[in-house]
Amino acid sequence: MSKSYVNGPTSSTATVDATGKHLSFTTNSPDFTVYVKGTAAYDTSGSLSA
């Protein structure tokens, strides 16, 4: 499943695999927050580590 968002020059796409366990997220925004239901948010204002 894939969802895309565009607002002016900002765009992002999130894709989840068929098992619902792997998330791929791409954006051209320098600051963003990803919310995943049941988990804490990752805020890239600092740095994002996986």
N, C-alpha and C positions, 0 to 999 in steps of 0.2 A: 504494500500500500504506500502511496506517495502523495504528499500534499505540497503545493507551492503557494507562496505568498509574494505579491509584488505591491509596493507602495512607492510610487515615483521611482527614484534610482535604487531603492533598497529592495532586494529580493532574497528569498530563502526557500529551500526545499528540504523536507524531512521525509525519509523513506524507512519503513519498517519491514523486515523480512517476514516470510510466511509463518515462522514460528513465533513472531512477536517478541523476539529476544535481542535482535540486533537493530540498532538505530543508526542511520547515516544522516548527518545534518550538514548542509552547506549554506553559507550566506556571504554576501559581500559587505555586511554591516560590521563595523569595528567593535561594537558593543551589542551583546544580545544575551538573553537568558533562555535556557531550555528547561521546560518543566516536563517531567515524566511522572505520570500518576503513580503514587505509592513510594516515591523517592524524594530526596532533597533536590533543590534546584542547583544547577551549575551556572554561576555568573561569571562571564568573561571580562568583567571590568578589571579583574586582576589577571589571572591566567587560568586556562582550562587544562587539567591533566586527567588522563584516563588510566 
